[in-house]
Every structure is written in structure tokens, then in C-alpha cells.
Amino acid sequence: MKRVPPNVRLAERLAAEGQISQQQCDAAATFAQHNGERIEEALLETGALDEAALLKYLAAHHQTRFVSTEKLGKAKIDKFTLSKIPHKLAEMHGVFPVLWEPKTGVISIVTADPDDAPAVQDVQMASEAKDVRVFVGRPKAVRAAIAKNYAGDMRAFALLDRAGAPDMLDVFDRSLMETGGFVLERQGTEPTPQPADTATASPVKQPLPDVLGEPFRETLNVLITMVESTRAELRGHSAQVARLMRQTAERVGLSERDKAAAIVAGYLHDLGKMGAYHLTALNVAEYEAHRTAAAKMHTAPLRMMESVGLPVEVARSIEHMYERHDGKGFPEEQAGKEIPIIARLLAITDTYADLTQNPRNPYRRVLEPVQACQVLERYRGGVFDPNLVDVFRMMVTGDDLKARLLATRHRVLLLDPDPEETTVLELRMMEQGFQVHAARDPEQAQALLESGDVELVVSEMELEVEDGIAFLKRARQAEWGKTLPWVFLTGRAGGGDAQRAFAAGAADYVTKPCSADLLVTKLKQILEREAGAGGGRGVSGSLTEMSLPDMVQVLFHGKKTGALKIRSAGRSGEIHFVGGDIYNALWEEVRGSDAFYAMLTLREGDFVLDPNFLSDQRVINDSPDGLLLEGMRRLDEGL
């Protein structure tokens, strides 16, 4: 008889009652076991239910009321109420006091386990209450409330999953200025009214000022990229930082105003600092010359933009980007959460972009995303905020590998001697998900092409040393360019040029000026044709970047076809996918589902996804989610 972990029974009960599908139940159970999460969090993370629906169901089941994450985030609990339950007891049982009623001697608590009788008894004894009123809440929200109110972690709610608690950082920032209470809700009822002196008014959303608006940000995007066009290895750096700031701000749940401020700070942080040194938080922390230069120039962007009237959020983030988490930075030696959160994000994203883009960084080579995140890890708690480093690492490494596995990020070489000619095109291509490598002459282009990390070439005809057609012909005779799709984007409009280009093997010939959006559409069509003709390129990586169960989930939900080939400690295996389903698995001499279960034990090794492999027979008929669930059960039982 199959053992069912206790924390999975909630998902099975929901499925039996028709609240979720069996597939959603299996996916949540797999997520919970693989990530060590409670089943409530797994149901939210996998999208089986939203928080409101889940809490209403739990409140009905436990015959109580529920407290939403948003209300817990706004709640301002007085010190006397908190003192009724010691901090250690609150953490041990996962209980949070929200109300003490002196007249009746009743204490109200929120917990994810309303039926935990020993916990309730401990609470009653510790608080000396006559009775304990118990309400249900989301597990992570209860832990965040304890961290915020007992430990003073004013950003505890910020890192909650945004699907379950949208804009929690915005909620939390508002709660610092409001006399908020909490609202208990029951399925099918309106929120319980609060006394007039403690009611929390709903905030009125204000439009963003022009300096933070989309038109101004788009202007900065173009102008800063043009200013940086002569920065050699750091060309396009600030635009890259701004994109990372947008992604990270969204991931941690910043308000719309703070998110816009983060993007603007990303564009402006290097303005006026383009000297001999690149002044990232890491470089300034490690080298005295960099620190001296940064101390003189850290306010240069603000001085240059003084007449614009930058919002205080932008100014403070740029001014304090060289503070350190341990308090050893400047200009004010702020530490931890004293440093504005946008400044802490800017320190991380600026350093990461330098490590992954600039060959003159402290490691004297361009690092892969995983390697750059390992560098950030080494300085977490010293230079960088450790919590934000963790969030950033998961966002960057997961998104990068997932995009490669799903073939959603195409790698394109842009060959043009004039950077100003290609600036807008580069911006539009990156916005559409392309990874763009720029080269200024055939020699640079050949070095990039020989690495094998390019799917398509966009080239000018007028090049130094040789023209574009001569370079194409030379590429067709080498392994690195034999089958690459090649598009000419040129100002040369000679009658015979297009004919010569197509005769040499070009996929398209486009004359300047050309709409960037139109050209991007053409490039996507060419790449789709190549993929349909069996020209898909493989993806390789390490199991330390993404675990095998996570890869299986990505390929399953992405409905991918191909062979996932794995090597670990001298042994090898394969998992065959067709439309996301697993058709077969091989591990050494083992075949079928047993081979799949054996590979789930792997924690280290390398993988290659061959998208051109097509399985000729189906040996495994179970769904990927079912296989993962059974595999995790076997691991738990040591089978």
C-alpha cells in the first residue's frame, strides 16, 4: 500500500471534493516533497489555488475564520499582546498573537495548524489566558508576521511568493505609516468591521511622476545606451542593469513607484563615473583605488541630473549603492536594512552585470550566470544583503536555464562596425528575448562563432578587411559557420548585391533604414523555420544549476521533445521526451521507470538536451508528475 505523507492529504481531499484536478494534486505533492514545503505553500506555488480560495476552504474545514497575508502584513500588534506569547514559543509552534482582550482574558492567535491541541495548550499556559481563539493563516505569512513583529524584520513579507501575496512590499511600506489592524474573514462573509480609531484606510494609488514614467524611462534607455556606445566591454551595461533591476524589483514585490525608481537608478548609476575604473560595489569593497574614486564620484549622476528633479527614491539608491551590509561602506556606514532596498538591489545587479559582461572584471574573464552568482554568494552578509542575493540567484539562474531549455532565448550575432547604427535594433531584440552578441569586425565575429553559442548572424555588407559576402563565403567553408542562418542588414542598395548575397547562402537581405520590429519578426520566422527543419541546437548545463526534477517539470510543462542526456561520476543515462511526456529512460544497464528513479538520486553531473532526438517507442506510460511523485516516495523510504 502506497504511503501518503500527512501533509499531502489536504491536496488529496481537495481533489476528491473537486476543488482541484488530480493533475494539480500530483503537481503540488511533487513540489512539496521536492522542496520541503508544506502542502499549502505547494498548492499556491503551483497555481492550483489562489490564497483566498485556499484560506476560505481551510476556514470552513476547521470551522474558524481566516486572516489573509495582506491583513497580517498590515497588522500592527502592540508590545503587550506580543509579550503574552514568548518569541521562541511562537516560532516553535508557528503561532502569532493578534489580539488580547483583558476584560474576557481571551487571546486570539493565527496559525497554519488550528487543530494542534498541544500548541494551543502551550499558548494558553504561557499567556495565562482563560481561552484561546484560533484562526487559520498561510504558513509563510504566519512566519513572516513573527519575524516582523518579534525580530523587527521590516521586510519579512517582501519575499513571499507574489502569486500568493501580490505587492506585499508595497503593503508593508504602507503599514509603517498606518495605524493598521487585522481583519478576520470567513467564507461567504464580509470582513468584520473594525473600530473607527483602528481602521486601516485603503491607500489611494497615485500616478507616477513624469520622471518615473514609461516615456522618460524609454528615453533613458536610448540615450544612456548611446552614451555608453564607446565604453568597449561595458557597452550597454547600464541598460542591462536596468533590466535586471526591473526583474528583481518585480520578484521581491516592490510597489510600482519603487519599481520605476529602481529602473531609473539602473540607467543612471554610472553616469559621470566612466573613468579608468568600473566602480561596482564589489570592486569598491576589494580595491582601495576603486574606493577612493567612488568616494569622489558617487554623487556624479545626481549632480548631472540635478535640474531634472529626480525623486528621492532614485537619489538615495544611487547615493548609497556603495554602502555594505556589514556597515563598512560609505557615505554613511549604513548597515543591513538601514540601506535603502533599491540601493541594495543596485549593488547586486551592477556587480552581476559586470561579472557576466566585462572581461576586465576582478576575475579577468566573463563569467557564466552560475559562476557570477557564486561570487555574489561569497560576499553575502559582508558586501551584499544575503536575502536579496538568494532571491537574485534563484531568479537569474532559474530563468536563464529555463529559457534555454524551452528555446525561448535565441542567441544572435550582430556584426556592424558602427555601434550607433545598431543601438535601437539591439534594444528591440533584447526586449523580445534575444541574447545579442555584438562584433565590430570579422575577426571578433569569428571568435564568437567558433564558440558555437550563436544561432543566427545579422551582418552589414560594408566591413573592414573584407566585405560581408566574402566573410559569409569563408564561414560556409568552416564548421563554425557551415549551416548558420545569415541575414544581411545593410545600407548598400546595389542592384547585384542582394543576388550575390542569396547566391552565397544568405537567408535574407534587408536594406537600411528598416523598422526594428519588422526585422525582429523576420529573424524569429527564420529561426522557427530552422527549428522545424530539425536544426534545433542543444542545451547543456550542470545539475547544480537546476535539479533533475525541476528540469523534468520544465520540459513537461513546455511540451518539449528530445533526449535529456546525463553524465555523473563516469556513468551516463538518458530520458526521452515526446511532447513533454516521458517515453523511456536509460541508466547504465537499467531501462524504463526504474532507470528514471535511479537518476533522481543524482545531485551532481552534467546534462545535454538534444532537441533533434525522436523516441521510436514508448516504454513508460506514467505521467511525469506521477513519476516524480513515486520517485520522491522511494527516496523518502530509502528504496
C-alpha positions in Angstrom: 0.0 0.0 0.0 1.4 3.4 -1.0 2.4 5.6 1.9 0.8 9.0 1.8 2.7 11.7 3.6 0.4 13.5 6.1 0.9 17.0 4.5 -0.3 15.7 1.1 -3.7 14.7 2.5 -5.0 18.2 2.1 -4.3 18.2 -1.6 -6.0 14.8 -2.0 -9.0 16.0 -0.1 -9.3 19.0 -2.4 -9.0 16.7 -5.4 -11.6 14.3 -4.1 -14.0 17.2 -3.5 -13.5 18.6 -7.0 -11.7 21.8 -5.8 -8.6 21.0 -7.9 -7.8 18.4 -10.5 -5.9 15.2 -9.9 -3.0 16.5 -12.0 -2.9 19.7 -9.9 -2.9 17.5 -6.8 0.0 15.4 -8.1 2.0 18.5 -9.1 1.5 20.1 -5.7 2.5 16.9 -3.9 5.7 16.6 -6.0 6.6 20.2 -5.3 6.0 19.8 -1.6 8.2 16.7 -1.3 10.9 18.0 -3.5 11.2 21.4 -2.0 10.4 20.5 1.6 7.4 22.9 1.7 4.1 22.5 3.4 1.3 21.4 1.0 -0.5 24.7 1.5 2.5 26.6 0.0 2.9 24.0 -2.8 -0.8 24.5 -3.8 -0.1 28.3 -4.0 3.3 27.9 -5.8 1.9 25.6 -8.5 -1.1 27.7 -9.1 -3.6 25.0 -8.0 -5.5 27.6 -5.9 -5.1 31.2 -5.0 -4.7 32.3 -1.4 -8.2 33.5 -0.9 -9.8 30.2 -2.1 -7.3 28.1 -0.1 -7.9 30.0 3.2 -11.7 30.0 2.7 -11.6 26.2 2.3 -9.3 25.8 5.4 -11.5 28.1 7.5 -14.6 26.1 6.6 -12.8 22.8 7.3 -11.5 24.0 10.7 -14.8 25.8 11.5 -13.0 29.1 12.2 -12.1 32.3 10.4 -9.0 33.1 8.4 -6.5 36.0 8.2 -5.1 36.8 4.8 -1.4 37.6 4.1 -2.3 41.2 3.3 -4.0 41.7 6.6 -1.2 40.1 8.5 1.2 42.4 6.7 -0.7 45.4 7.7 -1.3 44.3 11.3 0.3 46.4 13.9 0.4 44.4 17.2 1.1 46.2 20.5 4.0 45.0 22.6 1.9 43.9 25.5 0.0 41.4 23.2 3.2 40.1 21.8 4.6 39.6 25.3 1.8 37.2 26.1 3.5 34.6 23.9 7.3 34.4 24.1 9.2 34.7 20.8 10.7 31.1 21.0 7.2 29.6 21.7 5.7 31.5 18.7 8.5 30.2 16.4 8.3 26.6 17.8 4.6 26.2 17.2 4.1 28.7 14.4 1.6 30.8 16.2 1.2 34.6 16.1 -0.9 36.6 18.6 -3.1 39.2 17.1 -5.4 40.3 19.9 -5.5 40.2 23.7 -8.8 41.0 25.4 -8.1 42.0 29.0 -11.8 42.0 30.1 -12.5 38.5 28.9 -9.0 37.0 29.3 -9.1 35.7 25.7 -6.1 35.7 23.4 -6.5 35.4 19.6 -3.8 33.7 17.5 -3.2 32.9 13.9 -1.7 29.6 12.9 -1.5 27.2 9.9 -2.5 24.4 12.3 -5.7 25.3 14.1 -6.1 21.6 15.3 -2.7 21.5 17.0 -4.1 20.9 20.6 -0.6 20.8 22.3 0.3 24.1 20.7 -2.9 25.8 21.8 -2.4 24.4 25.4 1.1 25.8 25.5 -0.2 29.2 24.3 -2.9 29.2 27.0 -0.4 28.3 29.7 2.2 30.9 28.6 -0.3 33.7 28.2 -2.3 32.8 31.3 -5.4 33.3 29.1 -8.8 31.9 30.1 -9.4 30.9 26.5 -7.6 30.8 23.1 -9.3 31.8 19.9 -7.6 30.2 16.9 -7.7 31.5 13.3 -6.1 30.0 10.3 -3.5 31.7 8.0 -1.0 30.9 5.3 2.1 29.1 6.8 4.7 31.6 5.3 2.5 34.5 6.3 2.5 33.4 9.9 6.3 33.0 9.9 6.7 36.4 8.3 4.4 38.0 10.9 6.6 36.5 13.7 9.8 37.7 12.0 8.4 41.2 11.5 6.8 41.8 14.9 9.3 39.9 17.2 12.6 40.2 15.3 12.0 43.6 13.7 12.4 42.3 10.1 10.6 45.1 8.4 10.8 43.4 5.0 9.7 39.9 6.1 6.6 40.0 3.9 8.5 41.2 0.8 10.0 37.8 -0.2 6.6 35.9 -0.1 5.6 34.5 -3.4 3.9 37.3 -5.4 1.2 34.9 -6.7 0.0 34.3 -3.2 0.6 37.8 -1.8 0.9 40.4 -4.6 2.7 43.6 -3.9 3.5 42.6 -0.3 6.4 45.0 -0.1 4.1 47.9 -1.1 1.6 46.7 1.6 4.3 46.6 4.1 5.7 50.0 3.3 2.2 51.5 3.7 1.7 49.7 7.0 4.6 51.6 8.5 2.6 54.8 8.2 -0.8 53.5 9.0 -2.5 52.5 12.3 -3.4 49.2 10.8 -5.3 46.4 12.5 -6.2 42.9 11.2 -9.4 41.7 9.6 -10.7 38.3 10.2 -12.7 36.8 7.3 -15.0 33.8 7.0 -16.0 32.1 3.8 -19.1 33.8 2.4 -19.0 36.7 4.8 -17.8 40.3 4.6 -14.8 41.5 6.6 -15.5 42.0 10.2 -15.8 45.8 10.8 -13.1 47.5 12.9 -13.5 50.3 15.3 -13.1 53.7 13.7 -10.0 54.6 15.6 -8.1 51.5 14.3 -9.5 51.0 10.8 -6.9 51.0 8.1 -7.9 53.1 5.1 -7.3 51.7 1.7 -4.4 53.6 0.0 -5.2 55.7 -3.0 -3.0 54.8 -5.9 -1.2 57.9 -7.2 0.0 58.2 -10.8 3.8 58.0 -11.3 5.5 61.4 -11.7 6.8 62.1 -15.2 10.4 61.4 -14.2 9.4 57.8 -13.3 7.0 57.3 -16.2 7.5 55.0 -19.1 8.3 57.7 -21.7 11.1 59.1 -19.6 12.5 55.5 -18.9 12.4 54.7 -22.6 14.3 58.0 -23.3 16.9 57.0 -20.8 17.1 53.6 -22.4 18.1 55.0 -25.7 20.2 58.0 -24.5 22.3 56.1 -22.0 22.9 53.3 -24.4 24.2 55.9 -26.9 26.4 57.5 -24.3 27.9 54.1 -23.5 28.4 53.1 -27.1 32.2 53.8 -26.8 32.7 52.0 -23.5 34.3 49.0 -25.1 33.5 45.9 -23.0 30.9 47.9 -20.9 28.8 48.9 -23.9 25.1 48.5 -23.0 26.0 47.9 -19.3 23.5 50.3 -17.8 20.6 49.1 -19.9 21.4 45.6 -18.7 21.5 46.7 -15.1 18.1 48.5 -15.6 16.6 45.3 -17.0 17.9 43.3 -14.0 16.6 45.9 -11.7 13.1 45.6 -13.2 13.1 41.8 -12.9 14.4 41.8 -9.3 12.1 44.6 -8.2 9.1 42.6 -9.6 10.4 39.4 -7.9 10.6 40.9 -4.4 7.3 42.8 -4.9 8.3 46.4 -4.9 5.5 49.0 -5.4 5.0 50.4 -8.9 6.7 53.7 -7.8 9.7 51.9 -6.3 10.0 49.5 -9.3 10.1 52.5 -11.6 12.7 54.2 -9.4 14.8 51.0 -9.4 14.8 51.0 -13.3 15.7 54.7 -13.5 18.5 54.1 -10.9 19.8 51.3 -13.1 20.1 53.5 -16.1 21.7 56.4 -14.3 24.0 54.8 -11.7 27.2 55.0 -13.9 26.5 58.4 -15.4 29.6 60.7 -14.9 31.6 57.7 -13.5 33.0 56.4 -16.7 36.7 56.7 -15.8 39.6 54.3 -15.6 37.8 52.0 -13.1 34.4 50.4 -13.2 33.0 51.2 -9.7 30.8 48.3 -8.7 30.1 47.5 -5.0 32.4 44.5 -5.3 35.3 46.4 -6.9 35.0 49.3 -4.4 35.0 46.8 -1.5 38.1 45.0 -2.8 40.4 47.7 -4.1 41.5 50.9 -2.4 41.9 52.8 -5.7 38.3 52.0 -6.7 37.1 53.0 -3.2 38.9 56.4 -3.4 37.5 57.0 -6.9 34.0 56.1 -5.8 34.1 58.3 -2.8 34.8 61.3 -5.1 32.3 60.4 -7.8 29.4 58.5 -6.1 27.1 61.6 -6.4 28.1 62.4 -10.0 24.9 61.1 -11.5 22.8 63.2 -9.1 24.8 66.4 -9.9 24.5 65.8 -13.6 20.7 65.2 -13.3 20.1 67.9 -10.7 17.9 70.1 -12.9 15.7 67.1 -13.7 14.4 66.8 -10.1 15.0 63.1 -9.5 12.6 61.5 -7.0 14.1 60.8 -3.5 13.9 57.1 -4.1 16.3 57.3 -7.1 18.7 59.8 -5.5 19.0 57.7 -2.2 19.6 54.5 -4.1 22.4 55.9 -6.2 24.0 57.8 -3.3 24.0 54.7 -1.1 24.9 52.0 -3.6 28.4 51.6 -2.0 27.1 51.0 1.5 27.8 47.5 2.7 25.5 45.1 4.5 28.1 44.8 7.4 28.2 48.6 7.8 31.7 49.1 6.4 30.7 51.0 3.3 30.1 54.7 2.6 29.0 57.5 2.7 27.2 56.9 6.0 28.3 53.4 7.1 24.7 52.2 7.0 24.2 48.5 7.7 21.6 45.9 6.9 18.1 47.2 6.3 19.2 50.8 7.1 20.4 50.8 3.5 17.6 51.6 1.0 16.4 48.4 -0.6 16.8 49.8 -4.1 20.5 50.7 -3.3 21.0 47.1 -2.1 19.5 45.7 -5.3 21.6 48.1 -7.3 24.8 46.9 -5.7 23.9 43.3 -6.6 22.7 43.8 -10.2 25.6 46.2 -11.1 28.1 43.7 -9.8 26.4 40.8 -11.6 26.3 42.6 -14.9 30.0 43.5 -14.6 30.9 39.9 -13.9 28.9 38.5 -16.8 29.7 41.2 -19.3 33.0 42.8 -18.6 36.2 40.7 -19.3 38.2 43.3 -17.2 36.2 42.5 -14.0 38.2 41.2 -11.0 38.3 37.7 -12.4 39.6 38.9 -15.7 37.1 36.9 -17.7 33.4 36.9 -18.4 31.6 34.6 -16.0 28.6 32.4 -16.6 25.5 33.3 -14.6 26.0 30.4 -12.1 29.7 31.5 -11.6 28.7 35.1 -11.1 26.1 34.1 -8.5 28.8 32.0 -6.7 30.8 35.2 -6.4 27.8 37.1 -5.0 27.4 34.2 -2.5 31.0 34.7 -1.3 30.3 38.3 -0.4 26.7 37.8 1.0 26.4 39.2 4.5 29.5 41.3 4.0 29.0 43.5 0.9 25.6 42.3 -0.1 22.2 41.7 1.6 22.1 37.9 2.0 18.4 37.5 1.5 18.4 39.6 -1.7 21.4 37.6 -3.0 19.3 34.4 -2.6 16.3 35.8 -4.4 18.5 37.2 -7.2 20.4 33.9 -7.6 17.2 31.9 -7.9 15.8 34.4 -10.3 18.8 34.6 -12.6 20.0 31.0 -12.8 16.5 29.6 -12.9 15.2 32.0 -15.6 18.4 31.7 -17.7 18.4 27.9 -17.8 14.6 27.6 -18.2 14.7 30.0 -21.1 17.5 27.9 -22.8 15.6 24.6 -22.1 12.4 26.0 -23.6 14.4 27.6 -26.5 12.8 31.0 -25.8 16.1 33.0 -25.8 17.7 33.0 -29.2 21.4 33.8 -29.4 22.2 36.3 -32.3 25.4 37.8 -33.5 25.1 41.4 -34.7 28.1 42.3 -36.9 28.3 46.0 -37.8 31.3 48.4 -37.5 29.1 51.3 -36.5 27.6 50.9 -33.0 25.2 53.8 -33.4 23.6 52.1 -36.4 22.6 49.1 -34.4 21.7 50.6 -31.0 17.9 50.7 -31.5 17.9 47.2 -33.1 19.9 45.8 -30.2 17.4 47.2 -27.7 14.4 45.9 -29.5 16.0 42.4 -29.9 16.8 42.2 -26.2 13.3 43.3 -25.3 12.0 40.5 -27.5 14.0 37.9 -25.6 17.1 37.7 -27.8 20.6 37.3 -26.4 22.7 39.6 -28.5 26.4 39.3 -29.1 27.9 42.4 -30.9 31.0 42.3 -33.1 32.7 45.2 -35.0 34.8 43.3 -37.5 35.0 39.7 -39.0 37.8 38.8 -36.6 35.7 39.4 -33.5 32.7 37.8 -35.2 34.7 34.6 -36.0 35.9 34.3 -32.4 32.3 34.4 -31.2 31.1 32.0 -33.9 33.8 29.5 -33.1 32.4 29.2 -29.6 29.3 27.6 -31.0 27.0 29.8 -29.0 25.2 31.6 -31.9 22.1 30.6 -33.7 21.8 33.4 -36.3 24.0 36.2 -37.8 22.9 39.7 -38.8 25.7 41.4 -40.7 26.4 44.6 -42.5 27.9 44.3 -46.0 30.4 47.1 -45.5 33.0 45.6 -43.2 36.7 46.2 -42.6 39.3 44.0 -44.3 36.6 42.0 -46.3 33.0 42.7 -47.2 30.1 40.8 -45.7 29.7 38.4 -48.7 33.3 37.4 -48.6 33.0 36.7 -44.8 29.9 34.6 -45.4 31.6 32.5 -48.1 34.6 31.9 -45.7 32.2 31.0 -42.9 30.4 28.4 -45.1 33.7 26.6 -45.6 34.2 26.2 -41.8 32.4 24.1 -39.2 31.5 27.2 -37.2 29.5 28.7 -40.0 28.5 26.0 -42.3 24.8 25.9 -41.6 24.2 29.2 -39.7 21.3 31.3 -41.0 22.7 34.6 -42.2 20.8 37.9 -42.7 22.3 41.0 -44.3 21.2 44.4 -42.9 23.0 47.0 -44.9 23.0 50.5 -46.3 24.3 49.2 -49.6 21.5 49.0 -52.1 23.3 48.0 -55.2 21.3 46.0 -57.8 23.5 43.0 -57.8 24.3 42.8 -54.0 21.2 41.1 -53.0 21.6 38.5 -55.8 25.2 37.8 -54.7 24.2 37.5 -51.1 21.5 34.9 -51.8 23.9 33.0 -54.1 26.4 32.9 -51.2 23.7 31.4 -48.9 22.1 34.3 -47.1 18.6 33.7 -45.6 17.5 37.3 -46.2 18.7 40.7 -47.4 17.4 43.9 -45.8 18.3 47.5 -46.6 18.6 50.3 -44.1 16.7 52.1 -42.8 14.4 49.2 -41.7 11.9 49.0 -38.9 13.5 47.2 -35.9 10.2 45.5 -35.0 9.8 44.2 -38.6 13.4 42.9 -38.7 12.9 41.1 -35.3 9.8 39.4 -36.7 11.8 38.3 -39.8 14.5 36.8 -37.5 12.0 34.9 -35.4 10.4 33.4 -38.6 13.8 32.3 -39.8 14.7 30.7 -36.5 11.3 28.9 -36.4 11.9 27.5 -39.9 15.3 26.3 -38.9 13.9 24.6 -35.8 11.1 23.0 -37.9 13.7 21.6 -40.3 15.5 19.8 -37.5 18.0 22.5 -37.0 17.4 22.9 -33.2 20.5 23.4 -31.1 21.3 21.5 -28.0 21.3 23.0 -24.5 23.9 21.9 -21.9 24.5 22.7 -18.3 25.1 21.3 -14.8 22.7 19.7 -12.3 23.9 22.2 -9.8 22.2 24.9 -11.9 18.9 23.1 -11.9 18.0 19.8 -10.3 16.7 16.9 -12.4 13.2 17.0 -11.0 13.0 20.7 -11.9 14.2 20.1 -15.4 11.6 17.4 -15.9 8.9 19.8 -14.8 10.1 22.5 -17.2 10.3 20.1 -20.2 6.9 18.5 -19.2 5.0 21.8 -19.0 6.9 23.2 -22.0 5.8 20.1 -24.0 9.3 19.6 -25.3 10.6 16.8 -27.4 14.2 15.4 -27.3 16.7 13.4 -25.3 18.0 14.7 -22.0 21.4 13.1 -21.7 23.1 12.9 -18.3 26.6 12.1 -17.1 27.6 11.8 -13.5 30.7 10.3 -11.9 31.6 8.4 -15.1 28.1 7.0 -15.6 25.5 8.1 -18.2 21.8 7.9 -18.9 19.0 9.4 -21.0 15.4 10.5 -20.6 13.4 10.6 -23.8 10.6 13.2 -24.1 7.9 13.5 -26.7 5.6 16.5 -26.4 6.5 16.8 -22.7 5.7 13.1 -21.9 8.4 10.7 -20.9 8.6 7.8 -23.3 11.7 6.0 -22.0 14.7 6.3 -19.6 18.1 4.6 -19.7 20.6 4.5 -16.9 23.6 2.2 -17.3 22.0 -1.2 -18.0 18.6 -0.3 -16.5 15.6 0.7 -18.7 12.2 2.2 -18.1 10.8 3.8 -15.0 13.5 2.1 -12.7 16.2 4.0 -14.7 14.3 7.2 -14.2 14.0 6.6 -10.4 17.7 5.9 -10.2 18.6 9.2 -11.9 16.5 11.2 -9.4 19.2 10.4 -6.8 21.8 12.4 -8.7 22.9 15.7 -7.2 25.9 16.5 -9.4 26.7 15.9 -13.0 26.3 17.5 -16.5 23.4 17.3 -18.9 22.8 18.0 -22.6 19.3 18.3 -24.1 19.3 17.1 -27.8 16.1 18.6 -29.3 16.6 16.7 -32.6 16.2 13.2 -31.0 12.8 11.5 -31.5 12.0 8.4 -29.5 10.7 5.5 -31.6 8.9 3.6 -28.9 7.0 4.3 -25.6 8.2 2.2 -22.7 6.9 4.5 -19.8 3.2 5.3 -19.7 3.0 7.2 -16.3 2.8 11.0 -16.4 6.0 12.9 -15.5 4.3 14.3 -12.3 3.3 10.7 -11.3 6.9 9.5 -11.9 8.3 12.3 -9.8 5.8 11.7 -7.0 6.7 8.0 -6.9 10.4 8.7 -7.2 10.2 11.1 -4.2 8.3 8.5 -2.2 11.0 5.9 -3.0 13.7 8.4 -1.9 11.9 9.1 1.3 11.6 5.4 2.1 15.2 4.7 1.1 14.3 2.4 -1.7 
